[in-house]
Amino acid sequence: MTEAELLKLIQGGENIQVEFKKSTHEITKDVYDTVCAFSNRDGGTILLGVKDNGEIFGVAPDAVDRMKKDFVTSINNGQKINPPLYLQPEVCIVEGRTLLVIRVPSGSQVCRHHGRIFDRNHEADIDITDNSDLVYQLYARKSGSYFVNKATRFQMEDLRPDLIERARAMTASRTANHPWKSLSDEELLRSAGLILKDPERQLEGITLAAILLFGKDSTILSVLPQHKTDAIFRVENVDRYDDRDVIITNLLETYDRLIAFGQKHLSDPFVQEGVQSVSARDRILREICSNSLAHRDYSSGYVAKFVIERDRLYTENANRSHGHGALHLSSFEPYAKNPPISKVFREIGLADELGSGMRNTYKYTKLYSGGTPEFIEGDVFRTVVPLAPVAVGKVGPQDTTQVTTQVTTQVTTQVAILAFCKEPRSKLEIMEHCGYKNAKNFTQLHLRPLIESGQLQMTIPDKPRSRNQKYVTAQEAPQNDASPS
């Protein structure tokens, strides 16, 4: 690497693919932890002779040859690094000081250092050896296998025939002579790669993908108890939520409920696309919901989220990442993460070809809010769509279900406050009891209405802002108000 390239790398600081080590006279143990972590993740560059804060300290010139020899010997020793790696440190001069530069490629196998498995997370090397979920995900990444292709002991009777028929009808509405139209349910699943043989037991079974798509809720819960999507509308009550739908069911009906939730809470101004009027809102919802469901890492216990806030809509889901950081439309390379689920989604019209979702989300976000969406790759994949204020504004008659939910939540909280304040309580005590963190919002939404209605009283009414102020229900209010001590 040139001096200019190294200076740019150092100025950028440590990150998921860059690590600084002071190491002036010897190779320290943590260098090999980083080699292992880089090999297990996306590869990276280690700079020896640079402090954590980016200060160029330099390696002692008389120690360079010995350090290079020690490093090469160690990483070729299967007892230390397994499998052995073949790397050669590069000597570089930066600002008159000697650095050793070690470039580690991403490995095709899981790498261990002294029997321990390390993975890279931001600028840290994490020992994941004792975390079975993370180790499984690492092996899955390296093997290229797909978790949802795992064959199970379940059979056709554990699926819902009505969902399979729905998929068949959806394909027929798009293509009159679609092959699925004439296939039996079992033949349809086989053609979609949803019935496979377990290589260990040598027995056929429906796959996890089949269960996620068409399974009964009881079947899904028995094989994937962590499967859940949390839809949240948080605009007025920013401490908790204004509306919520916890969805634990098959992917087709999960998609329906996510779309319905988005349509319930987002306005729908029609916009012009060429000579046609289109619903940019519905196009965005289709892309981000299908992407979250089709490309999610279902082996993870991370709860997927679909959240609408005042200025943005975002989704989060566990992800088998192929890199880290923001994705850009001009350089984005799509990867199939759950091919059998993606195939079914394409056949029934819930998704298009691989990579089209990102392009369409860019296009319709510009039409809907004028903003630019973000796609952030990592172990958790995040899609963020900016919203204009009008998107979550109350336009026309409100949905009665939403109003009922908001009023019920507020009334329930206020009843809890009155019950809790039979003895004088401080604002902090009341907020903690009700699960709130935002004092201003809590006061406006709950405390002030109760005080103004006379149901709640201050123990020091003459000094509302006193640090000794407490609140008590009206019928329990003491005859003689406490005075500040």
Sequence and secondary structure as in RCSB ss.txt:
>XXXX:A:sequence
MTEAELLKLIQGGENIQVEFKKSTHEITKDVYDTVCAFSNRDGGTILLGVKDNGEIFGVAPDAVDRMKKDFVTSI
NNGQKINPPLYLQPEVCIVEGRTLLVIRVPSGSQVCRHHGRIFDRNHEADIDITDNSDLVYQLYARKSGSYFVNK
ATRFQMEDLRPDLIERARAMTASRTANHPWKSLSDEELLRSAGLILKDPERQLEGITLAAILLFGKDSTILSVLP
QHKTDAIFRVENVDRYDDRDVIITNLLETYDRLIAFGQKHLSDPFVQEGVQSVSARDRILREICSNSLAHRDYSS
GYVAKFVIERDRLYTENANRSHGHGALHLSSFEPYAKNPPISKVFREIGLADELGSGMRNTYKYTKLYSGGTPEF
IEGDVFRTVVPLAPVAVGKVGPQDTTQVTTQVTTQVTTQVAILAFCKEPRSKLEIMEHCGYKNAKNFTQLHLRPL
IESGQLQMTIPDKPRSRNQKYVTAQEAPQNDASPS
>XXXX:A:secstr
  HHHHHHHHHT SBTTEEEE  SSS  HHHHHHHHHHHHTT EEEEETB TTS B    GGGHHHHHHHHHHHH
T TTTEES      EEEEETTEEEEEEEE   SS  EETTEEEEEETTEEEE TT HHHHHHHHHHHHT  GGG 
B S  GGGB HHHHHHHHHHHHHH TT GGGGS HHHHHHHTT EEEETTTTEEEEBHHHHHHHB HHHHHHH T
T  EEEEEESS  SS SEEEEE S HHHHHHHHHHHHHHHS    EEETTEEE HHHHHHHHHHHHHHHS  TTS
   EEEEEESSEEEEEEE   SS EE  TTT     SSHHHHHHHHHHTS  STTHHHHHHHHHHHHHTS   EE
EESSEEEEEEE  GGGGS  SS  HHHHHHHHHHHHHHHHHHHHHTTS B HHHHHHHHT   HHHHIIIIIHHH
HHTTSEEESSTT TT TT  EEEGGG  SS     
